[in-house]
């Protein structure tokens, strides 16, 4: 068990995994700049909280231009998919794909939910006890704006995250190699049913 934990820690500290973490954190930083430098302090609950601590800043610099309208929607799934994969550095392509699908569903659900904000707000009030969490969810869906470009940005962010995961997994993982070997063995067995193909072939 100790040896396995040591191996996992070594993989997490590996160069390729650190690249994933660095790109994810860099993406989150760029997204945060959009909120702090280009959008009103009322745009998110986090910026509201910070404005109470340091005062209003409403710089309205528009540092990314029109790109800033969809940048956060691109960055969120991109960064969180990569951060999740960095916690499982030895994961094969299938697991990494599942991670990407998971974050895709999460982000798309929240974005599409804004299109049905009032209905969802009523459902939240019915099934979730009144409190801070239910209030935050209701505010998000009611006050948020559904945009098809945000949908495109979310999908692009996920595809880019998966591409980065492929590029930072040179030659595939051990799981990928083992799956590939097993597929080759099964294919040879079908082609030669009377021949016993050993795993070492």
N, C-alpha and C positions, 0 to 999 in steps of 0.2 A: 504494500500500500504506500509506504514511504517513498519507494522508488518511483511509483506511478505519479505521485504528487510532485516529486522532484522533476520528472520529465515534463509534466504539464507546466510547471513554473518556468522551466527552461524554454519551452515553446512560446509562452506568453512574453518572455523577455527577448525572443528572437527578433532579428532585424525586420523580417517581413511583417511580423505582427505589430511591431512598433510603428511601421509605416502606416498600417491601418489605423492605429490609434491616433497618430499624428494628423492624418488626413481628416479623420472624424472630428477631432478637437479643433482643427483649423477651420473646418466647415461651420461648426457651431459658432466659432468666433466671428466669422464673416456674417453669419445670419444675425448674431446679436448686434453687430454694428448697424445693421439696417434698422432695427428697432430703436436703438439708442440715438442714432444720428439722423435718421430720416423720417421717423414716424412720431405722432403725438404720444405723450406719456400715458394717455388713456388707452393706448392700443392693446396692451396686455396687463394682466394682473401683476406681473413682475415689475414692469416699468412703473406702474402705479405705486407699488410698494417702495421702490427706490426713490421715486420723486418725493415721497413723504419724508424720506431720510435726508436727502440732499437738496431738495427743492426742485422747482421746475427747470427744464432745460430746453424744451421745444426748439431744437436747432434747425430742423427741417432742411438738412443739407442735400438730401436726395443723392447720396454718394454713388448709388448704382443706377440711377436713372429709372427707366421703365422696368429694367431687370429686377429691381428691388421689390416689385409687386409680387413676384413669384419665388424669389430667392429663398425665403424661409421654408416654403413648402418643398423645395428641392432639397434643402440642407437637412431638414429634420429626419426623413426616412433614410437618406444617405448616411448621415452620421450615426444614427442609432443602430442601423443594420451593421455597420462596420464595428461599432463598439461591442455589439452582442457577439459578432463573430470573433472578435479579439479575445473574448472570454472562453472561446472554444477553439483555440488555435489549431488543434488536430482534426477538426471536423472535415468530413468529406464534402464533395460537391452537393450531394443530396441534402445534407444538413444545412449547409450554407444557403442553398436554394430555399429551404423551408423558412429559415430566418428572414430572408428577403420577402417571402410571401407574407409572413406574419406581420412585418412592419408595413408592407403595402396595404394589407387589409385594415390595419389600425388607422393609418393616415387617410385612406380613402373613406373609411367609415365616418371619421370626424369631418372630413370635407363635404361629403355628400349629405351628412346629417344637417349641415347648415342650410341645405335646400329645403329641409322640412323642420326648421327650427321651432316653430310654435307647437307643432304636433309632438315633437320629441320632448319639448319642455313640459308639456302636460303629462306625458308618460313618465318622465323623471319624477315629477311631483307625486305621481301615483304609486310608483314602485320603490322609490328611494326616500327614506325619511328626510324631512326637511333639515337642512344643515349646510355647512360650508361647501361640502363636495357637490351636493345637489344644486346649490346656488351657482357654483362655478360652471357646472355643466350646462345648466339652463342659460346662463349668460352667454356662454360660448356659442351655443347653437342658435339662440335668438338674435344675438348681435353680430354674429359672423356673416360673411358674405360668400356664397357659393360661386365659384368661378371655374370654368372649364380649363383655363390656363393653369390653375392650381392643380387640377387633376393630371394634366400633362407633366407638370413639374414634379409631382410626387412619383409618377411612373418613371420619369427620367432619372430621378435620384436613386431609386431602387435599382434600376438597370446599371447605373454607373457604379453603385456599391458592389453589385455582384461581379462586374467586370474587374474592379479593383481587387476583389477577393481572389479571382482567378489569376490575375497577374502577380499577386503576392503569395500564391501557392504554387511554386515552381515544380513542375512534374507531377503535381497532385500530391495528396497525402497518402499515408499508409493505407487508409480505408479505400481511397480511390484505386490504388494499385491492386489491393486484394480483390476488390469487386471486378476490376478489369480482368484479373487472372481467372477468377471463377467463371466469368462470362466466356472467356476463351476456352476453358475446359469443357463447359457445357456445349459450346458450339462444335468442338471436336468430337464429343461423345455422340452428338446427333448425326454428325457426318459419318462416324465410324461406330455404329451401335454395337458391333461385336468386339470392339477393341477397348480394353480398359485403359483409360488415360489417368495416369497418376498425377497427384497434385504438384509434384515437382517438375513436371514436363514443361 
